Amino acid sequence: MYPLQHRPGHSASRRRIALAVCVLTLGLADLAASSTTNPPPVRIARWVRSWGAAIMAAQSFDDYPGLARVYHDVTLRQLVVTTASGRNLRIWLSNEYGSRPLLIGRAHVARSRGGPSIDAGADRELRFSGHTSVSIPPGVALVSDPVDLETAPGAILSISIYLPGSTEGDVATVHEEGWRTGYVSTAGDHAAAATFPVDAELHSYFYLSAVDVEAAGAAAIVALGDSITDGTGSTAGTDRAWPNDLARRLNAVLAGRFAVINMGIGSNRVLHSLTGPSTLQRVDRDVFAVPGVRFVIVFEGINDIGDAEWLARPEEDISADDLIGAFRQLIDRAHEHSMVVLGGTLTPTGGCQDAGFNSPISEAKRVAVNAWIRDSGAFDAVLDFDRAIRDPANPVRLNPDYDSGDHLHPNDAGYQAMADAIDLSVFQRNLGTDLPKPRK
């Protein structure tokens, strides 16, 4: 065994180490000098959600034919309406409920020219970490690289995804109510086709969950609710749900400052999952993870009150205090994220033919919950949707002028009345900007 100072090669090793230290020192010195004199440009994008949909598993319900359909070697072209303006945008695709990887062969975003047609001059190929095709693992959502495509509030974007593999046997990730007709192509990759070869229509969103825009200074408002937020009872293809009406009101007086994101799910509940995850289960994804969100409107609970009897599930019966406790949870968690929380009073259900929605017990619960929403001070602001659309002569029922016909969901006029009942200054006060007068 050699003493340390006489080990073979030890002197050479020391010389190499010394040289390395010298080079590293000089390198750090050069880096420090360059950092001081010419720092590299740093650009932090400010993303705001401009459109979004609350997604769920397609096969969790039976009322929407085609949700469990199989795709193989076809292109889906789906239309969305943006609510905020921006120069750059990015698209979110989701395989959250899938059990195996979802292969995206190619994807494009373009301005729509109506129906399945696009403006070829405003068509952009989407890339994912630089790749034009991507495999999305089960349980995962992926966001595209930013693309330069200017959009404005109310603009219709056409998003096309080519699915080269078969989805047979897998669970599709969807939003059930599309409200804007989408399209399935004949066989092949038609993601960039200006004239789209239509084989079938889509009335739900498949694998598409969000569009973000780069818009410094804008804020997102998330409308968290059930079918009355999603737009059931409104005219399809016209964007007449109350969050759309609210977006139009805001953009009429201050274009570009607010995006309104509809995170309603038909038949959704606060406490129990049924159609889609419950509100308490999905709030992290559908509110807290939304880029640019500053406000959340909580308007849900009617299904919690009525569903236990309607579905013959007595174990899911809830009290008014149960629902109020859930609202307190949502409020506290949103405040932890520095969000402003607005509460919508529950609208009338009298006359609805679904068991559980039109009973003295359900009405008593609704009245108790509404009294707490109005008087407790727990919400930062109250949106009194109940008073906005109830029948003045019979407050347990919808105003006939606002009733879609099922005595539960408003029509277009009813949704507009709900949006009109919202004091827009609530949003402006919390951004520190005075609200200008509406443009004539």
Secondary structure as GFF3:
##gff-version 3
##sequence-region A 1 440
A	DSSP	three_ten_helix	4	6	.	.	.	ID=ss1
A	DSSP	alpha_helix	10	37	.	.	.	ID=ss2
A	DSSP	beta_strand	47	52	.	.	.	ID=ss3
A	DSSP	beta_strand	56	57	.	.	.	ID=ss4
A	DSSP	three_ten_helix	58	60	.	.	.	ID=ss5
A	DSSP	beta_strand	74	81	.	.	.	ID=ss6
A	DSSP	beta_strand	86	94	.	.	.	ID=ss7
A	DSSP	beta_strand	102	104	.	.	.	ID=ss8
A	DSSP	beta_strand	106	112	.	.	.	ID=ss9
A	DSSP	beta_strand	118	125	.	.	.	ID=ss10
A	DSSP	beta_strand	134	136	.	.	.	ID=ss11
A	DSSP	beta_strand	141	143	.	.	.	ID=ss12
A	DSSP	beta_strand	147	151	.	.	.	ID=ss13
A	DSSP	beta_strand	156	163	.	.	.	ID=ss14
A	DSSP	beta_strand	173	175	.	.	.	ID=ss15
A	DSSP	beta_strand	182	185	.	.	.	ID=ss16
A	DSSP	beta_strand	198	202	.	.	.	ID=ss17
A	DSSP	beta_strand	205	206	.	.	.	ID=ss18
A	DSSP	beta_strand	208	214	.	.	.	ID=ss19
A	DSSP	beta_strand	219	225	.	.	.	ID=ss20
A	DSSP	alpha_helix	227	230	.	.	.	ID=ss21
A	DSSP	alpha_helix	242	253	.	.	.	ID=ss22
A	DSSP	beta_strand	258	264	.	.	.	ID=ss23
A	DSSP	alpha_helix	279	283	.	.	.	ID=ss24
A	DSSP	pi_helix	284	288	.	.	.	ID=ss25
A	DSSP	beta_strand	293	299	.	.	.	ID=ss26
A	DSSP	alpha_helix	302	310	.	.	.	ID=ss27
A	DSSP	three_ten_helix	314	316	.	.	.	ID=ss28
A	DSSP	alpha_helix	320	336	.	.	.	ID=ss29
A	DSSP	beta_strand	340	344	.	.	.	ID=ss30
A	DSSP	alpha_helix	360	375	.	.	.	ID=ss31
A	DSSP	beta_strand	381	383	.	.	.	ID=ss32
A	DSSP	alpha_helix	385	389	.	.	.	ID=ss33
A	DSSP	beta_strand	390	391	.	.	.	ID=ss34
A	DSSP	beta_strand	394	398	.	.	.	ID=ss35
A	DSSP	three_ten_helix	400	402	.	.	.	ID=ss36
A	DSSP	alpha_helix	412	420	.	.	.	ID=ss37
A	DSSP	alpha_helix	425	429	.	.	.	ID=ss38
###
